[in-house]
């Protein structure tokens, strides 16, 4: 498996090295090539266990095998580590994160909405703000909403419309005067 560009390869590689025995195998192979039996002796593991770990490391390209007669020797592939290092640079990680498609906010929305209805108002302020921002986006900029209209729209999403309405005001997502509400821009925009 190469590290040529897909984030799935990076994830598989990181999972492969997230095992203490595999890290120890890599440490030994970084010093010199070794057979399954030699690694088994060094590590105090049974040969089938070592073979299993080597298979995982081979799958992600960290080690390769060279037959010598009847014995297979495993070597550490230094180039794959260089590729991993490149993929762990901040600019690559941000590309991987943006390519994953789901932001934290998307996850919060998925967790709190079921079939278009808010199952509960989050206790966490940060999560509550995500929900409130989504709800306020259901109202148009520049439009004014009488309290009764605002309540009717909010009831579609959650029965406690009064709390949601109050949260809009407290979090400066809406303003009100004389029973009429409208969206406002957050400070700094």
PyMOL CGO cylinders between C-alpha atoms (Angstrom):
from pymol import cmd
from pymol.cgo import CYLINDER

trace = [
    CYLINDER, 0.00, 0.00, 0.00, 1.45, 3.35, -0.97, 0.3, 1, 1, 1, 1, 1, 1,
    CYLINDER, 1.45, 3.35, -0.97, 1.09, 6.69, 0.72, 0.3, 1, 1, 1, 1, 1, 1,
    CYLINDER, 1.09, 6.69, 0.72, 0.45, 8.45, -2.57, 0.3, 1, 1, 1, 1, 1, 1,
    CYLINDER, 0.45, 8.45, -2.57, -2.39, 10.59, -1.48, 0.3, 1, 1, 1, 1, 1, 1,
    CYLINDER, -2.39, 10.59, -1.48, -5.44, 9.06, -0.01, 0.3, 1, 1, 1, 1, 1, 1,
    CYLINDER, -5.44, 9.06, -0.01, -6.27, 9.62, 3.62, 0.3, 1, 1, 1, 1, 1, 1,
    CYLINDER, -6.27, 9.62, 3.62, -7.51, 6.05, 3.97, 0.3, 1, 1, 1, 1, 1, 1,
    CYLINDER, -7.51, 6.05, 3.97, -3.94, 4.81, 3.49, 0.3, 1, 1, 1, 1, 1, 1,
    CYLINDER, -3.94, 4.81, 3.49, -2.70, 7.14, 6.21, 0.3, 1, 1, 1, 1, 1, 1,
    CYLINDER, -2.70, 7.14, 6.21, -5.40, 5.92, 8.60, 0.3, 1, 1, 1, 1, 1, 1,
    CYLINDER, -5.40, 5.92, 8.60, -4.56, 2.26, 7.89, 0.3, 1, 1, 1, 1, 1, 1,
    CYLINDER, -4.56, 2.26, 7.89, -0.87, 2.93, 8.41, 0.3, 1, 1, 1, 1, 1, 1,
    CYLINDER, -0.87, 2.93, 8.41, -1.46, 4.71, 11.71, 0.3, 1, 1, 1, 1, 1, 1,
    CYLINDER, -1.46, 4.71, 11.71, -3.70, 1.88, 12.90, 0.3, 1, 1, 1, 1, 1, 1,
    CYLINDER, -3.70, 1.88, 12.90, -1.01, -0.63, 11.95, 0.3, 1, 1, 1, 1, 1, 1,
    CYLINDER, -1.01, -0.63, 11.95, 1.61, 1.10, 14.09, 0.3, 1, 1, 1, 1, 1, 1,
    CYLINDER, 1.61, 1.10, 14.09, -0.79, 1.68, 16.98, 0.3, 1, 1, 1, 1, 1, 1,
    CYLINDER, -0.79, 1.68, 16.98, 0.17, -1.73, 18.36, 0.3, 1, 1, 1, 1, 1, 1,
    CYLINDER, 0.17, -1.73, 18.36, 3.08, -2.10, 20.78, 0.3, 1, 1, 1, 1, 1, 1,
    CYLINDER, 3.08, -2.10, 20.78, 4.28, -5.42, 19.32, 0.3, 1, 1, 1, 1, 1, 1,
    CYLINDER, 4.28, -5.42, 19.32, 4.32, -3.96, 15.80, 0.3, 1, 1, 1, 1, 1, 1,
    CYLINDER, 4.32, -3.96, 15.80, 6.27, -0.95, 17.00, 0.3, 1, 1, 1, 1, 1, 1,
    CYLINDER, 6.27, -0.95, 17.00, 8.79, -3.25, 18.65, 0.3, 1, 1, 1, 1, 1, 1,
    CYLINDER, 8.79, -3.25, 18.65, 9.08, -5.25, 15.41, 0.3, 1, 1, 1, 1, 1, 1,
    CYLINDER, 9.08, -5.25, 15.41, 9.69, -2.04, 13.48, 0.3, 1, 1, 1, 1, 1, 1,
    CYLINDER, 9.69, -2.04, 13.48, 12.32, -1.02, 16.01, 0.3, 1, 1, 1, 1, 1, 1,
    CYLINDER, 12.32, -1.02, 16.01, 14.16, -4.31, 15.56, 0.3, 1, 1, 1, 1, 1, 1,
    CYLINDER, 14.16, -4.31, 15.56, 13.87, -4.18, 11.76, 0.3, 1, 1, 1, 1, 1, 1,
    CYLINDER, 13.87, -4.18, 11.76, 15.15, -0.60, 11.75, 0.3, 1, 1, 1, 1, 1, 1,
    CYLINDER, 15.15, -0.60, 11.75, 18.46, -2.00, 13.06, 0.3, 1, 1, 1, 1, 1, 1,
    CYLINDER, 18.46, -2.00, 13.06, 18.69, -5.06, 10.79, 0.3, 1, 1, 1, 1, 1, 1,
    CYLINDER, 18.69, -5.06, 10.79, 16.62, -7.49, 8.76, 0.3, 1, 1, 1, 1, 1, 1,
    CYLINDER, 16.62, -7.49, 8.76, 15.29, -10.54, 10.60, 0.3, 1, 1, 1, 1, 1, 1,
    CYLINDER, 15.29, -10.54, 10.60, 13.30, -13.73, 10.07, 0.3, 1, 1, 1, 1, 1, 1,
    CYLINDER, 13.30, -13.73, 10.07, 10.06, -14.61, 11.83, 0.3, 1, 1, 1, 1, 1, 1,
    CYLINDER, 10.06, -14.61, 11.83, 11.93, -17.01, 14.12, 0.3, 1, 1, 1, 1, 1, 1,
    CYLINDER, 11.93, -17.01, 14.12, 14.53, -14.36, 15.04, 0.3, 1, 1, 1, 1, 1, 1,
    CYLINDER, 14.53, -14.36, 15.04, 11.84, -11.79, 15.77, 0.3, 1, 1, 1, 1, 1, 1,
    CYLINDER, 11.84, -11.79, 15.77, 9.93, -14.38, 17.79, 0.3, 1, 1, 1, 1, 1, 1,
    CYLINDER, 9.93, -14.38, 17.79, 12.99, -15.02, 19.93, 0.3, 1, 1, 1, 1, 1, 1,
    CYLINDER, 12.99, -15.02, 19.93, 13.80, -11.30, 20.40, 0.3, 1, 1, 1, 1, 1, 1,
    CYLINDER, 13.80, -11.30, 20.40, 10.22, -10.40, 21.33, 0.3, 1, 1, 1, 1, 1, 1,
    CYLINDER, 10.22, -10.40, 21.33, 9.19, -13.50, 23.25, 0.3, 1, 1, 1, 1, 1, 1,
    CYLINDER, 9.19, -13.50, 23.25, 6.17, -13.98, 20.96, 0.3, 1, 1, 1, 1, 1, 1,
    CYLINDER, 6.17, -13.98, 20.96, 5.04, -17.10, 19.14, 0.3, 1, 1, 1, 1, 1, 1,
    CYLINDER, 5.04, -17.10, 19.14, 5.97, -17.26, 15.44, 0.3, 1, 1, 1, 1, 1, 1,
    CYLINDER, 5.97, -17.26, 15.44, 2.32, -17.18, 14.24, 0.3, 1, 1, 1, 1, 1, 1,
    CYLINDER, 2.32, -17.18, 14.24, 1.78, -13.98, 16.26, 0.3, 1, 1, 1, 1, 1, 1,
    CYLINDER, 1.78, -13.98, 16.26, 4.89, -12.41, 14.74, 0.3, 1, 1, 1, 1, 1, 1,
    CYLINDER, 4.89, -12.41, 14.74, 3.74, -13.48, 11.26, 0.3, 1, 1, 1, 1, 1, 1,
    CYLINDER, 3.74, -13.48, 11.26, 0.36, -11.86, 11.89, 0.3, 1, 1, 1, 1, 1, 1,
    CYLINDER, 0.36, -11.86, 11.89, 1.98, -8.56, 12.90, 0.3, 1, 1, 1, 1, 1, 1,
    CYLINDER, 1.98, -8.56, 12.90, 4.36, -8.69, 9.95, 0.3, 1, 1, 1, 1, 1, 1,
    CYLINDER, 4.36, -8.69, 9.95, 1.42, -9.24, 7.62, 0.3, 1, 1, 1, 1, 1, 1,
    CYLINDER, 1.42, -9.24, 7.62, -0.26, -6.08, 8.95, 0.3, 1, 1, 1, 1, 1, 1,
    CYLINDER, -0.26, -6.08, 8.95, 2.97, -4.11, 8.54, 0.3, 1, 1, 1, 1, 1, 1,
    CYLINDER, 2.97, -4.11, 8.54, 3.45, -5.46, 5.01, 0.3, 1, 1, 1, 1, 1, 1,
    CYLINDER, 3.45, -5.46, 5.01, -0.12, -4.51, 4.07, 0.3, 1, 1, 1, 1, 1, 1,
    CYLINDER, -0.12, -4.51, 4.07, 0.65, -0.86, 4.76, 0.3, 1, 1, 1, 1, 1, 1,
    CYLINDER, 0.65, -0.86, 4.76, 4.10, -0.98, 3.18, 0.3, 1, 1, 1, 1, 1, 1,
    CYLINDER, 4.10, -0.98, 3.18, 6.22, -0.53, 6.30, 0.3, 1, 1, 1, 1, 1, 1,
    CYLINDER, 6.22, -0.53, 6.30, 8.09, -3.80, 5.84, 0.3, 1, 1, 1, 1, 1, 1,
    CYLINDER, 8.09, -3.80, 5.84, 8.92, -6.01, 2.92, 0.3, 1, 1, 1, 1, 1, 1,
    CYLINDER, 8.92, -6.01, 2.92, 10.10, -9.58, 2.66, 0.3, 1, 1, 1, 1, 1, 1,
    CYLINDER, 10.10, -9.58, 2.66, 13.20, -10.94, 0.92, 0.3, 1, 1, 1, 1, 1, 1,
    CYLINDER, 13.20, -10.94, 0.92, 13.56, -14.69, 0.55, 0.3, 1, 1, 1, 1, 1, 1,
    CYLINDER, 13.56, -14.69, 0.55, 17.00, -16.17, 1.12, 0.3, 1, 1, 1, 1, 1, 1,
    CYLINDER, 17.00, -16.17, 1.12, 16.86, -19.89, 0.48, 0.3, 1, 1, 1, 1, 1, 1,
    CYLINDER, 16.86, -19.89, 0.48, 14.13, -21.36, 2.65, 0.3, 1, 1, 1, 1, 1, 1,
    CYLINDER, 14.13, -21.36, 2.65, 14.06, -18.40, 5.06, 0.3, 1, 1, 1, 1, 1, 1,
    CYLINDER, 14.06, -18.40, 5.06, 12.19, -15.14, 4.56, 0.3, 1, 1, 1, 1, 1, 1,
    CYLINDER, 12.19, -15.14, 4.56, 13.84, -12.05, 5.95, 0.3, 1, 1, 1, 1, 1, 1,
    CYLINDER, 13.84, -12.05, 5.95, 11.86, -8.94, 6.72, 0.3, 1, 1, 1, 1, 1, 1,
    CYLINDER, 11.86, -8.94, 6.72, 13.21, -5.45, 6.25, 0.3, 1, 1, 1, 1, 1, 1,
    CYLINDER, 13.21, -5.45, 6.25, 11.95, -2.06, 7.31, 0.3, 1, 1, 1, 1, 1, 1,
    CYLINDER, 11.95, -2.06, 7.31, 10.95, 0.18, 4.38, 0.3, 1, 1, 1, 1, 1, 1,
    CYLINDER, 10.95, 0.18, 4.38, 12.41, 3.55, 5.34, 0.3, 1, 1, 1, 1, 1, 1,
    CYLINDER, 12.41, 3.55, 5.34, 10.77, 5.27, 2.35, 0.3, 1, 1, 1, 1, 1, 1,
    CYLINDER, 10.77, 5.27, 2.35, 7.28, 4.52, 3.68, 0.3, 1, 1, 1, 1, 1, 1,
    CYLINDER, 7.28, 4.52, 3.68, 8.18, 6.32, 6.91, 0.3, 1, 1, 1, 1, 1, 1,
    CYLINDER, 8.18, 6.32, 6.91, 9.32, 9.35, 4.91, 0.3, 1, 1, 1, 1, 1, 1,
    CYLINDER, 9.32, 9.35, 4.91, 6.00, 9.32, 3.07, 0.3, 1, 1, 1, 1, 1, 1,
    CYLINDER, 6.00, 9.32, 3.07, 4.12, 9.16, 6.37, 0.3, 1, 1, 1, 1, 1, 1,
    CYLINDER, 4.12, 9.16, 6.37, 6.14, 12.09, 7.66, 0.3, 1, 1, 1, 1, 1, 1,
    CYLINDER, 6.14, 12.09, 7.66, 5.09, 14.10, 4.60, 0.3, 1, 1, 1, 1, 1, 1,
    CYLINDER, 5.09, 14.10, 4.60, 1.45, 13.20, 5.15, 0.3, 1, 1, 1, 1, 1, 1,
    CYLINDER, 1.45, 13.20, 5.15, 1.59, 14.32, 8.76, 0.3, 1, 1, 1, 1, 1, 1,
    CYLINDER, 1.59, 14.32, 8.76, 2.56, 17.86, 7.74, 0.3, 1, 1, 1, 1, 1, 1,
    CYLINDER, 2.56, 17.86, 7.74, -0.17, 20.35, 8.78, 0.3, 1, 1, 1, 1, 1, 1,
    CYLINDER, -0.17, 20.35, 8.78, -1.17, 21.25, 5.21, 0.3, 1, 1, 1, 1, 1, 1,
    CYLINDER, -1.17, 21.25, 5.21, -1.82, 17.60, 4.35, 0.3, 1, 1, 1, 1, 1, 1,
    CYLINDER, -1.82, 17.60, 4.35, -3.73, 16.93, 7.56, 0.3, 1, 1, 1, 1, 1, 1,
    CYLINDER, -3.73, 16.93, 7.56, -6.02, 19.89, 6.90, 0.3, 1, 1, 1, 1, 1, 1,
    CYLINDER, -6.02, 19.89, 6.90, -6.74, 18.53, 3.41, 0.3, 1, 1, 1, 1, 1, 1,
    CYLINDER, -6.74, 18.53, 3.41, -7.55, 15.14, 4.91, 0.3, 1, 1, 1, 1, 1, 1,
    CYLINDER, -7.55, 15.14, 4.91, -9.83, 16.75, 7.49, 0.3, 1, 1, 1, 1, 1, 1,
    CYLINDER, -9.83, 16.75, 7.49, -11.70, 18.80, 4.90, 0.3, 1, 1, 1, 1, 1, 1,
    CYLINDER, -11.70, 18.80, 4.90, -11.99, 15.79, 2.58, 0.3, 1, 1, 1, 1, 1, 1,
    CYLINDER, -11.99, 15.79, 2.58, -13.67, 13.73, 5.29, 0.3, 1, 1, 1, 1, 1, 1,
    CYLINDER, -13.67, 13.73, 5.29, -16.86, 15.64, 4.55, 0.3, 1, 1, 1, 1, 1, 1,
    CYLINDER, -16.86, 15.64, 4.55, -18.33, 15.74, 8.02, 0.3, 1, 1, 1, 1, 1, 1,
    CYLINDER, -18.33, 15.74, 8.02, -17.49, 18.64, 10.26, 0.3, 1, 1, 1, 1, 1, 1,
    CYLINDER, -17.49, 18.64, 10.26, -17.97, 18.54, 13.99, 0.3, 1, 1, 1, 1, 1, 1,
    CYLINDER, -17.97, 18.54, 13.99, -21.01, 20.76, 13.50, 0.3, 1, 1, 1, 1, 1, 1,
    CYLINDER, -21.01, 20.76, 13.50, -22.50, 18.26, 11.02, 0.3, 1, 1, 1, 1, 1, 1,
    CYLINDER, -22.50, 18.26, 11.02, -22.06, 15.51, 13.61, 0.3, 1, 1, 1, 1, 1, 1,
    CYLINDER, -22.06, 15.51, 13.61, -23.77, 17.59, 16.29, 0.3, 1, 1, 1, 1, 1, 1,
    CYLINDER, -23.77, 17.59, 16.29, -26.71, 18.25, 13.96, 0.3, 1, 1, 1, 1, 1, 1,
    CYLINDER, -26.71, 18.25, 13.96, -26.98, 14.54, 13.13, 0.3, 1, 1, 1, 1, 1, 1,
    CYLINDER, -26.98, 14.54, 13.13, -26.86, 13.62, 16.81, 0.3, 1, 1, 1, 1, 1, 1,
    CYLINDER, -26.86, 13.62, 16.81, -29.59, 16.06, 17.90, 0.3, 1, 1, 1, 1, 1, 1,
    CYLINDER, -29.59, 16.06, 17.90, -32.02, 15.95, 15.00, 0.3, 1, 1, 1, 1, 1, 1,
    CYLINDER, -32.02, 15.95, 15.00, -34.21, 12.95, 14.22, 0.3, 1, 1, 1, 1, 1, 1,
    CYLINDER, -34.21, 12.95, 14.22, -36.40, 13.15, 11.13, 0.3, 1, 1, 1, 1, 1, 1,
    CYLINDER, -36.40, 13.15, 11.13, -36.16, 16.93, 11.09, 0.3, 1, 1, 1, 1, 1, 1,
    CYLINDER, -36.16, 16.93, 11.09, -37.04, 17.42, 14.75, 0.3, 1, 1, 1, 1, 1, 1,
    CYLINDER, -37.04, 17.42, 14.75, -34.76, 18.44, 17.57, 0.3, 1, 1, 1, 1, 1, 1,
    CYLINDER, -34.76, 18.44, 17.57, -34.82, 15.59, 20.10, 0.3, 1, 1, 1, 1, 1, 1,
    CYLINDER, -34.82, 15.59, 20.10, -33.48, 17.81, 22.89, 0.3, 1, 1, 1, 1, 1, 1,
    CYLINDER, -33.48, 17.81, 22.89, -31.84, 21.16, 23.45, 0.3, 1, 1, 1, 1, 1, 1,
    CYLINDER, -31.84, 21.16, 23.45, -28.17, 20.40, 24.14, 0.3, 1, 1, 1, 1, 1, 1,
    CYLINDER, -28.17, 20.40, 24.14, -26.89, 21.12, 27.63, 0.3, 1, 1, 1, 1, 1, 1,
    CYLINDER, -26.89, 21.12, 27.63, -23.42, 21.89, 26.27, 0.3, 1, 1, 1, 1, 1, 1,
    CYLINDER, -23.42, 21.89, 26.27, -23.18, 25.56, 25.29, 0.3, 1, 1, 1, 1, 1, 1,
    CYLINDER, -23.18, 25.56, 25.29, -20.99, 24.79, 22.30, 0.3, 1, 1, 1, 1, 1, 1,
    CYLINDER, -20.99, 24.79, 22.30, -23.40, 22.19, 20.92, 0.3, 1, 1, 1, 1, 1, 1,
    CYLINDER, -23.40, 22.19, 20.92, -26.39, 24.39, 21.73, 0.3, 1, 1, 1, 1, 1, 1,
    CYLINDER, -26.39, 24.39, 21.73, -24.85, 27.20, 19.65, 0.3, 1, 1, 1, 1, 1, 1,
    CYLINDER, -24.85, 27.20, 19.65, -24.52, 24.84, 16.67, 0.3, 1, 1, 1, 1, 1, 1,
    CYLINDER, -24.52, 24.84, 16.67, -28.22, 23.96, 16.97, 0.3, 1, 1, 1, 1, 1, 1,
    CYLINDER, -28.22, 23.96, 16.97, -29.25, 27.59, 17.44, 0.3, 1, 1, 1, 1, 1, 1,
    CYLINDER, -29.25, 27.59, 17.44, -27.23, 28.70, 14.42, 0.3, 1, 1, 1, 1, 1, 1,
    CYLINDER, -27.23, 28.70, 14.42, -28.90, 26.03, 12.29, 0.3, 1, 1, 1, 1, 1, 1,
    CYLINDER, -28.90, 26.03, 12.29, -32.34, 27.06, 13.56, 0.3, 1, 1, 1, 1, 1, 1,
    CYLINDER, -32.34, 27.06, 13.56, -31.77, 30.76, 13.02, 0.3, 1, 1, 1, 1, 1, 1,
    CYLINDER, -31.77, 30.76, 13.02, -30.66, 30.00, 9.47, 0.3, 1, 1, 1, 1, 1, 1,
    CYLINDER, -30.66, 30.00, 9.47, -34.26, 28.91, 8.84, 0.3, 1, 1, 1, 1, 1, 1,
    CYLINDER, -34.26, 28.91, 8.84, -35.22, 32.60, 9.05, 0.3, 1, 1, 1, 1, 1, 1,
    CYLINDER, -35.22, 32.60, 9.05, -34.47, 35.08, 6.30, 0.3, 1, 1, 1, 1, 1, 1,
    CYLINDER, -34.47, 35.08, 6.30, -32.16, 38.05, 6.69, 0.3, 1, 1, 1, 1, 1, 1,
    CYLINDER, -32.16, 38.05, 6.69, -34.00, 41.36, 6.57, 0.3, 1, 1, 1, 1, 1, 1,
    CYLINDER, -34.00, 41.36, 6.57, -37.38, 39.84, 7.45, 0.3, 1, 1, 1, 1, 1, 1,
    CYLINDER, -37.38, 39.84, 7.45, -39.29, 40.61, 10.62, 0.3, 1, 1, 1, 1, 1, 1,
    CYLINDER, -39.29, 40.61, 10.62, -41.23, 37.94, 12.45, 0.3, 1, 1, 1, 1, 1, 1,
    CYLINDER, -41.23, 37.94, 12.45, -44.04, 38.55, 14.92, 0.3, 1, 1, 1, 1, 1, 1,
    CYLINDER, -44.04, 38.55, 14.92, -43.60, 36.42, 18.03, 0.3, 1, 1, 1, 1, 1, 1,
    CYLINDER, -43.60, 36.42, 18.03, -46.52, 34.16, 17.08, 0.3, 1, 1, 1, 1, 1, 1,
    CYLINDER, -46.52, 34.16, 17.08, -44.95, 33.43, 13.66, 0.3, 1, 1, 1, 1, 1, 1,
    CYLINDER, -44.95, 33.43, 13.66, -41.54, 32.77, 15.23, 0.3, 1, 1, 1, 1, 1, 1,
    CYLINDER, -41.54, 32.77, 15.23, -43.19, 30.38, 17.72, 0.3, 1, 1, 1, 1, 1, 1,
    CYLINDER, -43.19, 30.38, 17.72, -44.98, 28.47, 14.95, 0.3, 1, 1, 1, 1, 1, 1,
    CYLINDER, -44.98, 28.47, 14.95, -41.73, 27.96, 13.01, 0.3, 1, 1, 1, 1, 1, 1,
    CYLINDER, -41.73, 27.96, 13.01, -39.82, 26.86, 16.12, 0.3, 1, 1, 1, 1, 1, 1,
    CYLINDER, -39.82, 26.86, 16.12, -42.62, 24.43, 17.13, 0.3, 1, 1, 1, 1, 1, 1,
    CYLINDER, -42.62, 24.43, 17.13, -41.89, 22.49, 13.92, 0.3, 1, 1, 1, 1, 1, 1,
    CYLINDER, -41.89, 22.49, 13.92, -38.50, 21.63, 15.40, 0.3, 1, 1, 1, 1, 1, 1,
    CYLINDER, -38.50, 21.63, 15.40, -39.07, 21.44, 19.17, 0.3, 1, 1, 1, 1, 1, 1,
    CYLINDER, -39.07, 21.44, 19.17, -42.01, 21.95, 21.56, 0.3, 1, 1, 1, 1, 1, 1,
    CYLINDER, -42.01, 21.95, 21.56, -40.07, 24.30, 23.86, 0.3, 1, 1, 1, 1, 1, 1,
    CYLINDER, -40.07, 24.30, 23.86, -40.16, 27.24, 21.45, 0.3, 1, 1, 1, 1, 1, 1,
    CYLINDER, -40.16, 27.24, 21.45, -39.97, 29.76, 24.30, 0.3, 1, 1, 1, 1, 1, 1,
    CYLINDER, -39.97, 29.76, 24.30, -36.52, 28.52, 25.36, 0.3, 1, 1, 1, 1, 1, 1,
    CYLINDER, -36.52, 28.52, 25.36, -35.29, 28.54, 21.76, 0.3, 1, 1, 1, 1, 1, 1,
    CYLINDER, -35.29, 28.54, 21.76, -36.64, 32.05, 21.21, 0.3, 1, 1, 1, 1, 1, 1,
    CYLINDER, -36.64, 32.05, 21.21, -34.98, 33.25, 24.42, 0.3, 1, 1, 1, 1, 1, 1,
    CYLINDER, -34.98, 33.25, 24.42, -31.68, 31.57, 23.39, 0.3, 1, 1, 1, 1, 1, 1,
    CYLINDER, -31.68, 31.57, 23.39, -31.75, 33.46, 20.07, 0.3, 1, 1, 1, 1, 1, 1,
    CYLINDER, -31.75, 33.46, 20.07, -31.84, 36.73, 22.02, 0.3, 1, 1, 1, 1, 1, 1,
    CYLINDER, -31.84, 36.73, 22.02, -29.31, 35.73, 24.71, 0.3, 1, 1, 1, 1, 1, 1,
    CYLINDER, -29.31, 35.73, 24.71, -26.83, 34.53, 22.07, 0.3, 1, 1, 1, 1, 1, 1,
    CYLINDER, -26.83, 34.53, 22.07, -27.38, 37.62, 19.91, 0.3, 1, 1, 1, 1, 1, 1,
    CYLINDER, -27.38, 37.62, 19.91, -28.63, 35.69, 16.92, 0.3, 1, 1, 1, 1, 1, 1,
    CYLINDER, -28.63, 35.69, 16.92, -31.87, 37.70, 16.86, 0.3, 1, 1, 1, 1, 1, 1,
    CYLINDER, -31.87, 37.70, 16.86, -33.10, 40.99, 18.22, 0.3, 1, 1, 1, 1, 1, 1,
    CYLINDER, -33.10, 40.99, 18.22, -36.61, 41.90, 19.30, 0.3, 1, 1, 1, 1, 1, 1,
    CYLINDER, -36.61, 41.90, 19.30, -38.68, 44.96, 19.84, 0.3, 1, 1, 1, 1, 1, 1,
    CYLINDER, -38.68, 44.96, 19.84, -42.39, 45.21, 20.50, 0.3, 1, 1, 1, 1, 1, 1,
    CYLINDER, -42.39, 45.21, 20.50, -42.96, 41.48, 20.00, 0.3, 1, 1, 1, 1, 1, 1,
    CYLINDER, -42.96, 41.48, 20.00, -41.22, 41.47, 16.59, 0.3, 1, 1, 1, 1, 1, 1,
    CYLINDER, -41.22, 41.47, 16.59, -38.01, 39.46, 15.97, 0.3, 1, 1, 1, 1, 1, 1,
    CYLINDER, -38.01, 39.46, 15.97, -35.32, 39.72, 13.28, 0.3, 1, 1, 1, 1, 1, 1,
    CYLINDER, -35.32, 39.72, 13.28, -31.90, 38.21, 12.63, 0.3, 1, 1, 1, 1, 1, 1,
    CYLINDER, -31.90, 38.21, 12.63, -28.81, 40.18, 13.55, 0.3, 1, 1, 1, 1, 1, 1,
    CYLINDER, -28.81, 40.18, 13.55, -25.21, 39.72, 12.54, 0.3, 1, 1, 1, 1, 1, 1,
    CYLINDER, -25.21, 39.72, 12.54, -22.88, 38.43, 15.25, 0.3, 1, 1, 1, 1, 1, 1,
    CYLINDER, -22.88, 38.43, 15.25, -20.38, 40.95, 16.53, 0.3, 1, 1, 1, 1, 1, 1,
    CYLINDER, -20.38, 40.95, 16.53, -17.24, 41.06, 14.44, 0.3, 1, 1, 1, 1, 1, 1,
    CYLINDER, -17.24, 41.06, 14.44, -18.94, 40.22, 11.11, 0.3, 1, 1, 1, 1, 1, 1,
]
cmd.load_cgo(trace, "trace")
